[in-house]
Amino acid sequence: MIDLSGPAVTPEERDLLAEGRVAGVCLFGRNVRDRYQVADYVAELRALAGDDLVVAIDQEGGGVVRLFDVPVPPAAMALGAADDPELTRAVARAAARGLRAVGVNLDFAPVADVNSNPANPVIADRSFGADPELVSRHVAAFVTGLQEEDVGATLKHFPGHGDTDVDSHLALPTVARPLAALRRVELPPFVAGIAAGAAAVMSAHIVVPALDPSLPCTLSRAALRGLLREELGFDGVIVTDALDMRAISERWPAPVAAVMSLAAGADLPLTLGPVEEHRAALDAIEAALDDGRLARDEVAASVGRLSRLTARFPGAPPDPDGAWRDGDEDVLAEAARRGLVVTGEPTRFAPGATVVLAARPEVTASAASQVRVRPAEPLARALEARGVSVRRLDPTALPADLGGALAGADALVYASTTRTLPPQEELEAASRLAGAARSAGLPFVHVGLWNPYVAERVPGPSVVAFGFRDLQARAVAERLVG
């Protein structure tokens, strides 16, 4: 599986796809303008590479979304907070219809990781929660919903990325759990997803010494063949996480890693980069087949599994006008509302109130992408739509006279907006804001727009939304105003 460079196929990419050596394409944000362009783009990919091309996308919901003008789920942890598997299933069905409408036949979701480490820098709200049983029932529901609408589901990141404090995009994490603990905490959601019929599993670039003391699971035969295939009985497609992530690329070049992952039991190595990088990986695989480093019968079995996936989930002819169905927006809005978690007793504001909104103007979406986003803007718009006047304040640059900054306000809202826990300086600023609100006799509330664990570190009541997009922002405004 490869990636492509932009929203239009280049001549070099067109030549590669037409050669028939590539089994799949993964779409990223750089390939997307809107659903109409993506539908045309995917149709062209299949015209070049064949109708059995796997077209995948990371459309988890929450903070990990590539295509926005289709039904987009809230973060998995919001669905876990609502804890209604039928609602999770309905949300997944709506999401799948949107993906099918543009020709995508494999979603790299749901996240089956149990987020047992609140300091986890890469999973957090992407997980349904910290309880293996809760995560298991929602993983099964999400798989069922996607696949009922003819989009394959992918369980990730096997055997569990939830108890890490290192981002595998940046370095190689280790999960030092004994196998008994792994089977008790990390594996149950994968077992549940496999039982629900998940089409695919994505491997994690993590070392689990109890399985393999030296190799990350993506490259470990003990992890992929021994544990996933033989012990758990999974016979669907194993796809690797991207092989350009530093957990892999700093030790094994992509062509080497592609061969190693196939030898370990993966079916679909995912390489990212220019066409020359993809050709180098393909050449390395073919050379390894010729010299016997890869067993031909195992590679033939991988090809068979890919054929079964595309037969089960064929890429539908794109129909971008059919991406939304009556009732989809209501289901997503209900999920956003029911996914709110409230601690303490936040004061409601009256329409016409003036609220100081303290939030960073802009943050980095992730250490890997370096994309800049403005999570507090949807909340400001949602409050203003309900008749609240919003004055903005940057908590990383508070004025010396905080009392003056709050003059004339009716309430103070601190919105945490980062994927990971904020730096200590921002947490101290939030405490200072809460103190200033008390001194001025104003209600103070924290709104968690991304990482939910900030609520444990900020004084006063919180409304935790697990996300910052419009539906979550409107749900928060509905809770705060009126």
DOTORDREN-404045 format. One record per atom (N, C-alpha, C): x, y, z. Coordinates in steps of 0.2 Angstrom, whole numbers, padded with zeros to 4 digits, always signed. Example, Ala and Ser with C-alpha at 12.3 -4.5 7.8 and 13.67 -1.06 7.14 Angstrom:
2
+0066-0028+0039+0062-0022+0039+0066-0016+0039+0064-0011+0035+0068-0005+0036+0064+0000+0039
//
This chain:
482
+0004-0006+0000+0000+0000+0000+0004+0006+0000+0002+0011-0004+0007+0017-0005+0002+0023-0003+0006+0029-0003+0002+0035-0002+0004+0039-0009+0000+0045-0010+0001+0049-0016+0002+0056-0014+0005+0060-0018+0008+0066-0016+0003+0072-0015-0003+0072-0019-0008+0078-0019-0015+0076-0021-0019+0081-0022-0026+0080-0024-0027+0078-0031-0021+0078-0035-0022+0075-0042-0016+0070-0043-0017+0065-0047-0012+0060-0048-0007+0063-0053-0001+0062-0051+0005+0064-0056+0006+0059-0061+0010+0061-0067+0011+0056-0072+0015+0050-0069+0020+0052-0065+0024+0046-0062+0020+0041-0058+0015+0044-0054+0011+0040-0050+0006+0036-0054+0004+0039-0060-0001+0036-0064+0003+0030-0067+0009+0031-0069+0013+0025-0072+0014+0019-0067+0015+0021-0061+0016+0016-0056+0010+0012-0055+0004+0016-0054-0002+0012-0053-0004+0008-0058-0003+0010-0065-0004+0006-0070+0000-0001-0071+0005-0001-0068+0009-0007-0068+0006-0013-0064+0001-0012-0060-0002-0017-0056+0002-0021-0051+0007-0017-0048+0011-0020-0043+0009-0018-0036+0004-0013-0036+0002-0010-0030-0005-0012-0028-0006-0014-0022-0012-0017-0019-0017-0012-0017-0014-0006-0014-0019-0002-0011-0016+0005-0011-0020+0010-0009-0018+0017-0009-0021+0020-0002-0017+0023+0002-0020+0026+0008-0021+0034+0007-0026+0037+0008-0028+0044+0007-0026+0048+0013-0023+0054+0012-0021+0058+0018-0025+0065+0016-0024+0069+0021-0027+0076+0020-0025+0080+0014-0018+0078+0012-0016+0082+0006-0019+0080-0001-0022+0074+0000-0026+0071-0006-0033+0074-0007-0035+0078-0002-0042+0079-0001-0044+0087-0002-0049+0088-0006-0051+0095-0006-0059+0095-0003-0063+0091-0006-0069+0089-0004-0072+0083-0007-0078+0081-0005-0080+0074-0007-0081+0073-0014-0082+0078-0018-0083+0078-0025-0076+0076-0028-0071+0080-0026-0065+0079-0029-0062+0072-0027-0063+0070-0021-0061+0063-0019-0064+0058-0023-0071+0059-0024-0074+0053-0028-0071+0053-0035-0070+0058-0038-0066+0058-0045-0059+0055-0044-0056+0057-0039-0049+0055-0038-0049+0047-0037-0053+0045-0033-0053+0037-0032-0055+0034-0038-0060+0036-0042-0062+0033-0048-0056+0033-0053-0052+0038-0053-0046+0038-0057-0041+0033-0055-0040+0032-0048-0036+0027-0046-0038+0020-0048-0044+0019-0047-0046+0012-0049-0046+0011-0057-0047+0016-0060-0047+0015-0068-0039+0013-0070-0035+0016-0066-0027+0015-0067-0025+0008-0064-0027+0006-0058-0024+0001-0055-0029-0005-0055-0035-0005-0056-0040-0010-0056-0045-0010-0051-0051-0013-0052-0056-0012-0047-0055-0015-0041-0050-0020-0040-0048-0023-0034-0043-0019-0030-0042-0013-0031-0038-0008-0027-0041-0007-0021-0037-0008-0015-0039-0006-0009-0038+0002-0008-0043+0005-0006-0043+0013-0005-0044+0014+0002-0039+0016+0006-0040+0016+0013-0039+0024+0016-0042+0025+0022-0041+0032+0024-0042+0031+0032-0038+0036+0035-0039+0036+0043-0045+0041+0044-0051+0038+0045-0056+0042+0047-0059+0040+0053-0055+0041+0059-0057+0038+0065-0063+0043+0068-0063+0049+0067-0067+0054+0070-0063+0058+0075-0066+0063+0078-0062+0067+0083-0057+0070+0080-0051+0070+0083-0045+0073+0080-0042+0070+0074-0044+0064+0072-0040+0061+0066-0046+0060+0061-0046+0065+0056-0051+0065+0051-0047+0067+0045-0049+0064+0039-0046+0067+0033-0051+0070+0028-0057+0068+0029-0062+0070+0024-0068+0073+0029-0070+0080+0028-0074+0083+0032-0081+0084+0030-0082+0084+0024-0089+0085+0021-0093+0079+0020-0092+0074+0025-0096+0068+0025-0098+0067+0033-0102+0063+0035-0103+0062+0042-0097+0060+0046-0095+0064+0051-0089+0063+0054-0090+0061+0062-0088+0055+0064-0089+0053+0071-0086+0058+0076-0089+0059+0082-0085+0062+0087-0079+0057+0089-0075+0059+0094-0069+0055+0096-0072+0049+0099-0068+0044+0098-0070+0037+0101-0071+0038+0109-0067+0042+0112-0068+0042+0120-0075+0045+0121-0078+0050+0117-0084+0053+0118-0090+0047+0117-0089+0043+0112-0093+0037+0112-0093+0032+0118-0087+0031+0120-0086+0027+0126-0089+0031+0132-0089+0037+0132-0092+0041+0138-0100+0040+0138-0103+0040+0132-0110+0039+0131-0111+0032+0133-0107+0028+0131-0107+0020+0132-0114+0017+0130-0116+0019+0124-0122+0016+0121-0119+0012+0115-0118+0006+0115-0115+0003+0109-0120+0003+0102-0126+0004+0103-0131+0005+0098-0130+0012+0095-0128+0017+0099-0127+0023+0096-0120+0023+0093-0115+0020+0095-0108+0019+0092-0109+0016+0085-0113+0011+0085-0115+0007+0079-0118+0012+0074-0123+0016+0076-0126+0020+0071-0122+0026+0069-0117+0028+0073-0112+0033+0071-0108+0030+0066-0105+0024+0067-0101+0021+0062-0104+0019+0055-0111+0018+0055-0114+0017+0049-0115+0023+0045-0116+0029+0049-0116+0035+0045-0110+0037+0042-0104+0036+0046-0097+0037+0044-0096+0033+0038-0098+0026+0038-0096+0022+0032-0100+0024+0026-0106+0026+0026-0110+0028+0020-0106+0034+0017-0103+0039+0021-0100+0044+0018-0093+0042+0015-0090+0037+0018-0084+0035+0014-0085+0031+0008-0091+0027+0008-0092+0023+0003-0094+0027-0003-0097+0033-0001-0100+0038-0007-0094+0040-0011-0088+0040-0008-0082+0043-0012-0078+0037-0014-0080+0031-0013-0076+0025-0016-0071+0022-0011-0071+0024-0005-0066+0021+0000-0069+0015+0002-0065+0009+0003-0068+0003+0005-0064+0000+0011-0060+0004+0014-0056+0002+0020-0055+0008+0025-0058+0008+0031-0057+0013+0035-0052+0011+0040-0046+0015+0042-0042+0013+0047-0044+0015+0054-0050+0012+0056-0053+0013+0062-0057+0006+0063-0059+0005+0069-0058+0009+0075-0051+0008+0079-0050+0012+0083-0044+0011+0088-0046+0007+0093-0042+0001+0094-0044-0004+0099-0039-0004+0105-0035+0002+0105-0031+0002+0111-0035+0004+0117-0033+0001+0123-0035+0003+0129-0031+0009+0132-0033+0015+0133-0029+0020+0135-0028+0020+0142-0024+0015+0145-0023+0015+0152-0018+0019+0155-0014+0023+0150-0009+0028+0153-0012+0035+0151-0014+0039+0156-0016+0046+0154-0011+0050+0151-0004+0049+0152+0001+0053+0149+0002+0051+0141-0002+0046+0139+0000+0044+0132-0001+0050+0127+0005+0051+0123+0005+0057+0119+0002+0056+0112-0001+0050+0110-0003+0048+0104-0010+0045+0103-0012+0042+0109-0019+0039+0108-0024+0043+0112-0024+0043+0118-0029+0047+0122-0036+0047+0120-0039+0052+0117-0046+0052+0115-0048+0048+0109-0043+0046+0106-0044+0041+0100-0046+0034+0103-0045+0033+0109-0047+0026+0112-0054+0027+0115-0058+0022+0115-0065+0022+0118-0064+0023+0126-0058+0021+0129-0058+0022+0136-0052+0018+0139-0052+0018+0146-0047+0014+0149-0049+0008+0152-0055+0006+0151-0058-0001+0153-0058-0006+0148-0055-0011+0148-0055-0016+0142-0062-0018+0140-0066-0019+0145-0073-0022+0143-0077-0016+0139-0076-0010+0142-0080-0005+0138-0077-0004+0131-0070-0004+0131-0067-0003+0124-0069-0009+0119-0070-0015+0122-0071-0021+0118-0078-0020+0115-0083-0018+0119-0090-0018+0117-0091-0012+0111-0087-0007+0112-0088-0001+0107-0084-0003+0101-0078-0006+0101-0074-0009+0096-0079-0013+0091-0082-0018+0095-0086-0023+0091-0092-0019+0088-0095-0014+0091-0101-0010+0088-0098-0006+0082-0092-0003+0083-0090+0001+0077-0088-0003+0071-0085-0009+0072-0084-0013+0067-0090-0015+0063-0095-0017+0067-0101-0019+0065-0105-0014+0060-0105-0008+0063-0108-0002+0059-0104-0001+0053-0098+0000+0053-0094+0001+0047-0096-0005+0041-0095-0011+0044-0096-0016+0039-0103-0018+0037-0108-0016+0041-0115-0016+0038-0116-0012+0032-0112-0007+0032-0112-0002+0026-0107-0003+0021-0104-0009+0021-0099-0011+0016-0093-0007+0016-0090-0005+0021-0083-0002+0022-0080-0007+0027-0074-0009+0025-0070-0013+0030-0067-0010+0036-0067-0013+0041-0065-0010+0047-0058-0012+0049-0054-0008+0052-0047-0010+0054-0045-0009+0061-0044-0014+0065-0042-0014+0072-0035-0011+0073-0034-0006+0077-0027-0004+0077-0026-0001+0085-0020-0001+0087-0014-0003+0084-0011-0009+0088-0011-0015+0085-0010-0022+0088-0003-0022+0090-0002-0025+0096-0006-0028+0101-0009-0023+0106-0008-0016+0105-0011-0012+0110-0005-0006+0111-0007+0000+0109-0003+0006+0110-0005+0010+0116-0010+0008+0120-0013+0012+0125-0008+0014+0131-0003+0009+0133+0001+0010+0139+0008+0013+0137+0008+0018+0132+0015+0020+0130+0015+0028+0132+0021+0030+0133+0022+0037+0135+0027+0040+0129+0027+0037+0124+0031+0039+0118+0027+0038+0112+0027+0043+0107+0024+0044+0101+0028+0040+0096+0025+0034+0093+0029+0030+0088+0030+0034+0082+0027+0039+0081+0029+0044+0075+0036+0046+0076+0038+0047+0082+0044+0051+0084+0050+0046+0086+0048+0041+0090+0053+0036+0093+0050+0029+0094+0054+0024+0096+0051+0017+0097+0049+0016+0104+0042+0015+0105+0040+0014+0112+0041+0007+0114+0041+0006+0121+0041-0001+0123+0035-0002+0128+0032-0007+0128+0027-0009+0132+0029-0015+0136+0031-0014+0142+0035-0019+0146+0030-0023+0151+0024-0025+0148+0019-0029+0151+0021-0037+0151+0020-0041+0156+0020-0048+0155+0014-0050+0151+0015-0056+0148+0009-0058+0143+0003-0059+0147+0003-0061+0153-0004-0062+0156-0007-0055+0157-0004-0050+0158-0007-0043+0158-0009-0041+0151-0005-0042+0146-0007-0040+0140-0013-0044+0138-0014-0050+0140-0020-0054+0138-0026-0051+0142-0025-0048+0148-0030-0046+0152-0032-0039+0150-0028-0034+0148-0029-0027+0146-0029-0026+0139-0024-0027+0136-0023-0025+0129-0027-0029+0124-0027-0035+0124-0030-0040+0119-0037-0040+0119-0041-0040+0124-0048-0041+0124-0052-0037+0118-0050-0030+0117-0054-0027+0112-0052-0030+0105-0046-0032+0104-0044-0035+0097-0048-0042+0097-0049-0046+0102-0053-0052+0102-0060-0050+0100-0063-0045+0103-0070-0043+0101-0070-0041+0094-0066-0037+0092-0066-0035+0085-0065-0040+0080-0061-0045+0081-0060-0051+0077-0067-0055+0077-0070-0056+0083-0076-0059+0083-0081-0056+0079-0081-0049+0079-0086-0045+0075-0085-0046+0068-0079-0049+0066-0078-0050+0059-0074-0044+0055-0070-0041+0059-0065-0035+0057-0061-0037+0051-0061-0033+0045-0058-0035+0039-0051-0035+0040-0048-0030+0044-0041-0029+0044-0038-0028+0051-0032-0029+0053-0029-0027+0059-0022-0023+0057-0021-0017+0060-0015-0013+0059-0010-0015+0065-0004-0016+0063+0001-0017+0068+0004-0011+0071+0006-0011+0077+0009-0006+0080+0017-0006+0080+0020+0000+0079+0027+0000+0080+0029+0001+0087+0028-0004+0091+0030-0004+0098+0034-0011+0099+0039-0011+0104+0042-0017+0106+0038-0019+0113+0036-0026+0112+0033-0029+0118+0038-0035+0120+0043-0033+0125+0048-0038+0126+0045-0045+0128+0039-0046+0131+0036-0052+0132+0035-0056+0126+0034-0053+0120+0033-0056+0114+0039-0057+0110+0043-0051+0110+0049-0051+0106+0054-0046+0109+0060-0048+0111+0064-0043+0115+0067-0038+0111+0067-0039+0104+0071-0035+0100+0068-0031+0094+0062-0034+0092+0059-0031+0086+0052-0028+0088+0051-0023+0085+0044-0020+0086+0039-0025+0083+0033-0025+0085+0028-0029+0083+0026-0030+0075+0027-0024+0072+0026-0024+0065+0031-0028+0061+0037-0029+0064+0042-0034+0061+0043-0040+0065+0039-0042+0069+0040-0048+0074+0035-0053+0071+0038-0059+0070+0034-0065+0068+0031-0068+0074+0034-0067+0080+0030-0069+0086+0024-0065+0087+0024-0059+0086+0018-0055+0087+0013-0056+0082+0015-0056+0075+0010-0056+0070+0007-0063+0068+0012-0068+0067+0010-0075+0066+0008-0078+0072+0013-0078+0077+0012-0082+0083+0006-0080+0087+0005-0073+0089+0000-0071+0093-0007-0069+0089-0006-0065+0084-0012-0063+0080-0015-0069+0076-0011-0072+0072-0014-0077+0067-0015-0083+0071-0010-0086+0075-0011-0093+0078-0015-0093+0084-0013-0088+0089-0017-0088+0095-0024-0085+0095-0024-0079+0092-0031-0076+0091-0035-0078+0085-0032-0082+0080-0036-0085+0075-0038-0080+0070-0034-0074+0069-0036-0069+0064-0034-0071+0057-0038-0071+0052-0037-0073+0045-0038-0068+0040-0039-0061+0043-0040-0056+0038-0034-0053+0036-0034-0047+0034-0028-0043+0031-0024-0040+0037-0018-0041+0037-0014-0037+0042-0010-0032+0038-0011-0025+0040-0008-0020+0037-0003-0017+0042+0002-0014+0040+0007-0011+0044+0005-0004+0045+0007-0001+0051+0006+0006+0052+0012+0009+0047+0012+0015+0046+0016+0018+0040+0024+0017+0042+0027+0015+0037+0034+0013+0038+0039+0018+0038+0036+0025+0037+0041+0030+0037+0041+0033+0045+0037+0031+0049+0037+0033+0056+0044+0032+0059+0046+0036+0063+0053+0036+0066+0054+0029+0070+0049+0027+0073+0050+0020+0077+0053+0015+0072+0052+0015+0066+0054+0010+0061+0060+0013+0057+0059+0019+0054+0063+0022+0049+0070+0024+0051+0071+0025+0058+0077+0027+0060+0082+0021+0061+0079+0015+0061+0082+0008+0061+0082+0004+0055+0077+0004+0051+0076+0000+0045+0073+0004+0040+0077+0005+0034+0074+0009+0028+0068+0005+0026+0064+0009+0023+0057+0007+0021+0057+0000+0017+0062+0000+0012+0062-0007+0008+0064-0013+0012+0068-0012+0017+0070-0017+0022+0064-0019+0026+0061-0014+0029+0055-0015+0033+0050-0018+0030+0048-0016+0024+0043-0019+0020+0044-0027+0019+0050-0029+0018+0052-0036+0017+0051-0039+0024+0054-0036+0029+0053-0039+0036+0046-0040+0038+0042-0035+0037+0035-0035+0039+0031-0041+0036+0033-0042+0029+0030-0048+0026+0032-0054+0029+0039-0055+0030+0041-0061+0033+0038-0062+0040+0037-0057+0043+0034-0057+0050+0026-0060+0050+0023-0059+0044+0016-0061+0044+0011-0055+0041+0014-0049+0040+0009-0044+0037+0008-0046+0030+0002-0043+0028+0000-0044+0021+0001-0038+0017+0001-0032+0020+0001-0026+0017+0005-0020+0020+0012-0020+0018+0016-0015+0021+0014-0008+0018+0014-0003+0022+0012+0004+0020+0018+0008+0020+0020+0010+0014+0026+0015+0013+0023+0021+0011+0026+0027+0014+0025+0033+0012+0031+0037+0009+0030+0041+0004+0035+0045+0001+0034+0046-0006+0040+0048-0010+0039+0049-0017+0039+0042-0020+0037+0042-0027+0037+0036-0031+0043+0032-0031+0049+0035-0031+0055+0031-0030+0055+0027-0024+0053+0029-0018+0053+0026-0012+0048+0019-0013+0042+0020-0016+0038+0015-0017+0041+0010-0022+0044+0012-0027+0047+0007-0032+0053+0003-0028+0057+0007-0024+0062+0003-0020+0059-0002-0016+0053-0001-0012+0050-0006-0008+0048-0012-0012+0045-0010-0018+0042-0016-0022+0048-0020-0025+0053-0017-0027+0059-0020-0030+0062-0025-0024+0062-0022-0018+0065-0026-0012+0061-0032-0011+0054-0031-0011+0050-0037-0010+0051-0042-0016+0051-0040-0022+0052-0045-0028+0059-0048-0027+0064-0045-0025+0071-0048-0024+0070-0053-0019+0067-0052-0013+0066-0056-0008+0062-0062-0010+0058-0062-0014+0054-0068-0017+0059-0072-0021+0063-0069-0025+0067-0072-0029+0073-0076-0026+0075-0073-0020+0081-0076-0017+0079-0081-0011+0072-0081-0010+0070-0086-0005+0069-0083+0002+0071-0076+0003+0070-0073+0010+0062-0072+0012+0058-0072+0007+0051-0072+0008+0048-0079+0005+0044-0082+0008+0041-0088+0006+0035-0087+0001+0036-0090-0005+0031-0089-0010+0024-0091-0008+0023-0096-0004+0017-0098-0002+0014-0094+0003+0018-0090+0008+0015-0086+0012+0013-0079+0009+0017-0077+0004+0015-0071+0000+0009-0073-0004+0008-0079-0007+0002-0080-0010-0004-0080-0006-0003-0082+0001-0009-0082+0005-0011-0075+0007-0006-0071+0007-0007-0063+0008-0011-0061+0002-0009-0062-0004-0013-0060-0010-0020-0063-0009-0021-0069-0007-0028-0072-0006-0032-0068-0001-0029-0066+0004-0033-0062+0009-0035-0056+0007-0030-0052+0003-0032-0046+0000-0038-0047-0005-0038-0052-0009-0043-0053-0014-0050-0055-0010-0049-0058-0005-0056-0059-0001-0058-0052+0002-0054-0048+0004-0056-0042+0007-0059-0037+0001-0056-0037-0005-0060-0033-0010-0066-0036-0013-0066-0043-0012-0073-0046-0014-0078-0045-0009-0076-0045-0003-0081-0043+0002-0083-0036+0003-0078-0031+0001-0079-0024+0002-0077-0021-0005-0080-0022-0010-0078-0019-0017-0079-0012-0016-0075-0008-0020-0076-0001-0020-0082+0001-0024-0087+0004-0021-0093+0006-0024-0092+0011-0029-0095+0012-0034-0095+0017-0039-0096+0024-0035-0092+0029-0035-0093+0035-0031-0100+0038-0032-0103+0040-0027-0109+0044-0027-0109+0049-0022-0105+0055-0023-0104+0060-0017-0110+0063-0015-0115+0063-0020-0122+0066-0018-0125+0062-0012-0123+0056-0012-0127+0051-0007-0123+0050-0001-0118+0055+0001-0114+0054+0007-0118+0055+0013-0123+0059+0013-0127+0061+0019-0134+0058+0018-0137+0055+0023-0144+0053+0023-0148+0056+0028-0154+0057+0027-0159+0060+0032-0158+0057+0039-0156+0061+0044-0155+0058+0051-0148+0057+0053-0143+0058+0048-0136+0057+0050-0134+0062+0055-0136+0069+0053-0134+0074+0057-0137+0074+0064-0143+0071+0065-0146+0070+0071-0142+0065+0076-0140+0060+0072-0136+0054+0076-0130+0057+0078-0126+0061+0074-0120+0064+0076-0121+0069+0082-0126+0073+0081-0127+0078+0087-0129+0075+0093-0133+0069+0093-0134+0066+0099-0128+0063+0102-0124+0060+0098-0117+0057+0100-0113+0062+0104-0113+0068+0101-0109+0074+0104-0112+0076+0110-0118+0076+0111-0122+0078+0117-0121+0073+0122-0122+0067+0121-0122+0062+0126-0114+0060+0128-0110+0062+0123-0103+0061+0125-0100+0066+0130-0103+0071+0131-0100+0076+0136-0100+0073+0143-0094+0075+0146-0093+0073+0153-0093+0079+0157-0097+0080+0162-0097+0086+0166-0095+0084+0173-0090+0088+0176-0088+0087+0183-0089+0093+0187-0091+0093+0193-0093+0098+0197-0100+0101+0194-0101+0107+0195-0108+0110+0193-0107+0117+0190-0105+0116+0183-0104+0122+0179-0110+0127+0179-0109+0133+0180-0114+0138+0180-0117+0139+0173-0123+0139+0172-0126+0141+0165-0126+0149+0164-0124+0151+0158-0124+0158+0156-0131+0160+0153-0133+0166+0154-0139+0168+0151-0137+0171+0144-0142+0170+0139-0140+0173+0132-0140+0181+0134-0135+0184+0130-0134+0191+0132-0128+0192+0136-0125+0186+0139-0120+0187+0144-0113+0188+0140-0108+0191+0144-0102+0192+0141-0097+0187+0144-0094+0183+0140-0089+0178+0143-0082+0179+0140-0077+0179+0145-0070+0179+0143-0068+0172+0141-0066+0170+0135-0064+0164+0133-0056+0164+0133-0053+0160+0138-0046+0160+0138-0044+0153+0135-0041+0154+0129-0039+0148+0125-0033+0150+0120-0028+0145+0119-0023+0147+0115-0026+0148+0108-0024+0153+0104-0027+0155+0098-0025+0149+0093-0020+0146+0093-0018+0141+0088-0013+0136+0092-0014+0129+0090-0010+0124+0092-0008+0119+0087-0002+0115+0088+0000+0110+0083-0005+0104+0084-0007+0102+0079-0012+0096+0079-0008+0090+0082-0002+0088+0080+0002+0083+0082+0009+0084+0081+0013+0080+0085+0020+0081+0084+0022+0079+0077+0019+0074+0074+0021+0071+0068+0019+0075+0062+0013+0078+0062+0010+0082+0056+0013+0089+0056+0013+0092+0062+0015+0099+0063+0009+0104+0060+0004+0101+0058-0002+0105+0056-0004+0110+0061-0006+0116+0060-0008+0121+0065-0016+0121+0064-0019+0121+0070-0027+0121+0071-0029+0126+0076-0035+0128+0076-0038+0133+0080-0044+0130+0084-0043+0126+0089-0048+0122+0092-0054+0126+0095-0052+0132+0098-0057+0136+0102-0062+0140+0097-0060+0141+0091-0064+0145+0086-0071+0142+0086-0072+0135+0084-0079+0133+0084-0083+0134+0091-0080+0134+0096-0083+0135+0103-0085+0142+0103-0081+0147+0101-0083+0154+0101-0089+0155+0097-0089+0152+0091-0094+0153+0086-0101+0150+0089-0100+0145+0092-0106+0141+0095-0109+0145+0101-0105+0148+0105-0107+0153+0110-0110+0159+0108-0107+0162+0102-0110+0168+0099-0117+0167+0096-0117+0161+0093-0124+0159+0090-0129+0158+0095-0128+0157+0101-0133+0157+0107-0133+0163+0111-0131+0168+0108-0132+0175+0110-0127+0177+0116-0121+0174+0116-0116+0176+0121-0111+0180+0118-0109+0185+0121-0103+0190+0118-0097+0187+0121-0092+0185+0116-0086+0182+0118-0080+0187+0117-0076+0187+0123-0070+0191+0123-0064+0186+0124-0059+0186+0119-0054+0181+0119-0048+0183+0124-0045+0178+0127-0039+0179+0131-0034+0173+0130-0028+0175+0129-0023+0169+0128-0020+0167+0134-0021+0161+0137-0018+0159+0143-0011+0159+0144-0007+0158+0138+0000+0158+0138+0003+0165+0138-0001+0170+0138+0001+0177+0138-0003+0182+0142-0005+0180+0149-0009+0183+0153-0007+0190+0155-0011+0195+0155-0009+0202+0157-0008+0202+0165-0004+0206+0167-0002+0207+0174-0009+0209+0178-0013+0213+0175-0019+0215+0178-0025+0210+0175-0025+0204+0178-0031+0200+0176-0037+0203+0178-0038+0206+0184-0044+0209+0186-0047+0214+0181-0042+0218+0178-0045+0222+0173-0047+0219+0166-0044+0213+0165-0046+0209+0159-0052+0206+0160-0055+0205+0166-0061+0202+0167-0067+0207+0168-0065+0214+0169-0070+0219+0170-0076+0218+0165-0082+0219+0168-0087+0219+0163-0090+0212+0161-0086+0207+0163-0088+0200+0161-0093+0197+0165-0096+0192+0163-0101+0188+0167-0099+0181+0169-0093+0179+0165-0091+0172+0167-0084+0172+0163-0080+0167+0166-0073+0165+0163-0073+0158+0161-0072+0157+0155-0071+0150+0152-0064+0149+0150-0060+0144+0153-0054+0141+0151-0055+0135+0146-0053+0135+0140-0053+0130+0136-0046+0127+0134-0046+0120+0136-0039+0117+0135-0040+0114+0128-0035+0115+0124-0035+0114+0116-0030+0110+0114-0026+0106+0118-0020+0102+0115-0022+0095+0115-0019+0091+0110-0019+0084+0109-0017+0081+0116-0011+0083+0118-0007+0080+0124-0009+0085+0130-0007+0083+0136-0008+0087+0141-0004+0094+0140-0007+0099+0142-0003+0106+0141+0003+0106+0145+0008+0111+0143+0014+0111+0148+0012+0114+0154+0016+0113+0159+0015+0115+0166+0013+0123+0167+0016+0127+0162+0015+0134+0162+0008+0136+0161+0005+0132+0156-0002+0133+0155-0007+0131+0160-0005+0125+0163-0009+0123+0169-0009+0128+0175-0003+0131+0176-0002+0136+0181-0006+0142+0179-0006+0144+0173-0010+0149+0171-0018+0148+0172-0020+0142+0170-0027+0140+0171-0029+0141+0179-0024+0139+0183-0026+0140+0190-0026+0147+0192-0022+0151+0189-0022+0158+0190-0029+0161+0188-0031+0159+0182-0037+0161+0179-0043+0160+0184-0043+0153+0187-0048+0151+0191-0048+0156+0197-0042+0157+0200-0042+0162+0206-0044+0169+0204-0042+0171+0199-0045+0178+0197-0052+0178+0196-0055+0173+0193-0063+0173+0193-0066+0173+0200-0063+0169+0204-0066+0169+0211-0065+0176+0214-0060+0179+0214-0059+0186+0216-0064+0191+0214-0065+0190+0207-0070+0194+0204-0077+0192+0205-0078+0187+0208-0085+0184+0209-0088+0181+0203-0084+0179+0198-0087+0176+0192-0087+0169+0192-0092+0166+0189-0091+0158+0187-0085+0157+0183-0082+0151+0185-0077+0149+0181-0078+0142+0179-0077+0140+0172-0078+0133+0170-0072+0131+0165-0070+0125+0166-0065+0123+0161-0069+0119+0156-0067+0120+0149-0070+0116+0144-0064+0112+0141-0065+0105+0141-0060+0101+0138-0061+0100+0131-0058+0103+0126-0059+0102+0119-0055+0097+0116-0050+0094+0119-0046+0089+0116-0044+0084+0121-0038+0084+0124-0036+0079+0129-0040+0079+0135-0044+0074+0137-0049+0074+0142-0045+0074+0149-0039+0072+0150-0036+0072+0156-0034+0078+0159-0035+0084+0156-0033+0090+0158-0038+0092+0164-0044+0089+0164-0049+0090+0169-0047+0089+0176-0043+0084+0176-0040+0082+0183-0035+0087+0185-0033+0091+0181-0027+0096+0183-0029+0103+0184-0036+0105+0182-0038+0112+0183-0043+0112+0188-0043+0117+0192-0048+0118+0198-0054+0120+0195-0060+0118+0198-0066+0120+0196-0070+0115+0192-0076+0117+0190-0080+0112+0186-0077+0112+0179-0079+0106+0176-0077+0105+0169-0082+0102+0165-0082+0104+0158-0086+0101+0153-0081+0098+0148-0081+0091+0148-0076+0088+0143-0080+0086+0137-0077+0088+0131-0081+0087+0125-0077+0081+0121-0071+0080+0122-0066+0075+0119-0065+0077+0111-0067+0084+0110-0066+0086+0103-0068+0093+0102-0066+0096+0097-0067+0103+0096-0070+0105+0089-0073+0100+0086-0076+0102+0079-0083+0104+0081-0087+0107+0075-0093+0110+0076-0098+0107+0081-0099+0100+0079-0104+0097+0083-0103+0097+0091-0096+0095+0092-0094+0095+0099-0095+0102+0102-0093+0107+0099-0093+0114+0101-0101+0116+0102-0105+0114+0098-0112+0116+0099-0115+0112+0105-0113+0106+0106-0115+0102+0112-0113+0106+0118-0107+0108+0118-0104+0112+0124-0108+0118+0125-0109+0122+0120-0113+0129+0121-0120+0127+0123-0123+0122+0121-0130+0120+0123-0130+0119+0130-0124+0115+0133-0124+0114+0140-0123+0120+0144-0119+0125+0141-0117+0131+0145-0122+0136+0145-0126+0137+0140-0130+0143+0139-0138+0141+0140-0141+0145+0144-0149+0144+0144-0151+0140+0150
//
